[in-house]
Every structure is written in structure tokens, then in C-alpha cells.
């Protein structure tokens, strides 16, 4: 039996004419918080998927900006849907219940400029879709906190985050611990900035970051980072597109566009403007995982990445174990297409100690495939990307994917 009930919440009665009929409905459906924190006139549509007496998922419409969305979250129960119906600006939110938050308008959630996230996900099975998220002079856009599973972050624009002067400004971040079934898809992450004023840390800017502790990194499983655009990211030290620090087991990073990342140390022109680390670097994708399994990086376009000092820009940098990652049909249009060697110079370590990276059938900007270089600073900054370290790149594509592409055999 399916029961449709529409409940109109009202201000509590101030007379003593008898019990409010809505009390009976509230008890019958066991709605723990469906009316808590909602103002007069809020419409809640409850859909029961079982018999009368079973708790029902509800759809709540939200409008008005300010703290209205947080109030609706505070009054929601697991399985509910919150729909924002206007294009107002909302305060930062903490999502600590398993809900879907979506919109049929163009609302903005604006952070408070501190070290927290504009949107903090602190429950399993949260879907957050369709918003513009900003945090001017703040650190984070959207964050999935430690050990939560089932987060879906899709169809959002995350922009205008930073600068803070320290730490790592980030558009979308998945925190430490184990995470399963994370989906980050169809988002635009743009206009992130970090201007360094504090040498106590190592500030970076990250489009999407899986942020793990090196001693207890945790594992991400059944995770997808697909169809995102990351662009216009700038840092005095290091802009990075997608960074993975967790151990991986079943991860897809596919069909993303990463472009216009700029490492621009401006301390030479204005020494008072920041801290000079003496080098910069810029990377489209960084794999810093202690171990990798069943992980694919396919059909990504990485281009227009620049680094002002010492270290050439890299489309992909392996800082951990890339042995369980396969790269296919990517366009590596950066001075260094793939670097599988720690360190920036010749050093004394034998690069053959690194796991072999499987990077067959990618486009390296030339029909001749990539050039080989011993280390980053030995590469050429031209249209033909270089590979560094233990990388299997043959056969390679002799045309960009989708443009009469065919598998080459290593010859022009």
C-alpha cells in the first residue's frame, strides 16, 4: 500500500481549543524531525513506501537564503530530499543527515572565509547537486569529512575559494580515513587562488583532493571522479588539479578537463607580497598513494599548465605507487607528460626501483609519441611531452583521441 500525505506545518496554536490534528499525523508517521526547525508555511511532501505507520521520506522546499538551508537540514531525517527553489545566497552548511540536497534554481552557498568548508558533509549517503559554492578568502569549498561513504557531489560550480596565505586551498576535498562509493562528477572547479604569506607550512591549491595521512592513509574504494572541469587555478607555489593520497582499490578518474593551472611566484617583483620558496611546480594529476589497485585514468585532457621556477610542469606526477594504475586515451599536453620518478634532479636513486607505469595508447602531443628524459629538469618544454622514469608508453596514439585516432607502434 502506498500512501501520499502532504503536511502543511504551521505555527503552534496559542489557544486551548483541544489537540492539534497535526500531532496525530506526526505520531502516525514517526517523523523524528520532519517538523523541527521549519518555519510557518513550509511544505513537506511525505511519500510512504510501506504501510501506514512506516516512516516516510519527505521532500521539503527551501527558499529565502541565509540560514534557511541549514534549518531545513537540521529538521530532516535520513532519506529526505531538500529542494532549494530560489537563487538566493545561503550561509555555510553542515550536512549531518543522509539526505539529497538539490535545486531547480541557481543558489549560492558562501563560506565564511575561515579554515572550514562552505559545505561540510558529515553523514553517509549524502547527495549534493546543482549549487554554486564559494568561499572568498577561505580554505575549502566542499568537504566529505573522515570515514563517510556514499557521497555524491555532482553538477556544482565551486569557485572563488582562497587565498588564505597558508595551507592548501581546495575546491572539493575528501578527508582522511576509509571511504567507499564516492562520486564526484560533472562539476566545474575554477578561480581558486593561494597567495603565500606564511612559511610555516607548504601551501598549495588543489582542484580535487583525496587528503590522507601518510602513516594511516585509509583506502578509497568504488570511487569515481568523472567529467569535471578544473581550470583557472593559481598559486605562488603549487597548483594541482586532482590529487590522490589514499590507497586505492577500484577508482576511476575519467573524462576530466584540467587546464590553466599557473604556478607564478611573484616575490621577485614584490618581495613583501609573500614567501619565496625558491621553486614552483604545477601538476594536472598527482598520485601519491602508498598502494594502488584497479585504478584507471582515461580520456582526460591536461593542458596549459605553467610553472615559473625550476621545475617543469607535469601532466601526471607519481609520488607514490602507481603500479596499479592504467592510463588510457589521455591527452598529455604539458612539458612533462608523466613523471614516475621522485625528486627533481639526477640524484643517486635507481629509477628502476619504481613500479612500471602502464601508460599505453595515450596522446603525447606528437605523432612521434613522447620523448624520454632522465628527470624533470632534463625534459624539453615543447609540444612533444616527455616521460620520466619507469613508464611503458608504447603503443601510443598518433592522433588525439576522437580525431581519427589510431594506435601507433612507436614510429612516426
Secondary structure, DSSP 4 states (H G I P E B T S, - for coil): --EEEEEE--PPP-S-SS--HHHHHHHHTT-SSTTTT--TT-EEEEEESSSTTS--EEEEEE-SSBTHHHHHHHT--TT-EEEE-S--EE--EEE-SS-EEEESS--EEE--SSSSEEEEE-SSS-EEES-EEEEET-SEEEEE-TT----EEES-EEEEEE--SSS-EEEEEE-SS-EES-EEES-EEEEEEE----TTS---EEEEEE---SSS--EEEEEEEES-EEEEEEESSEEEEEEE-SEEEEEEEES-EEEEEEE---TTT-GGGS---S-BEEEEEEE--S-EEEEEEES-EEEEEEESSBSPPEEEEESS--TTEEEES-EEESSEEEEE-SSSS--SS-GGGSPPEE--S-B-SSTT-PEEESSGGGS--SSS-EEEESEE--S-BSS-TTSS--B--S--
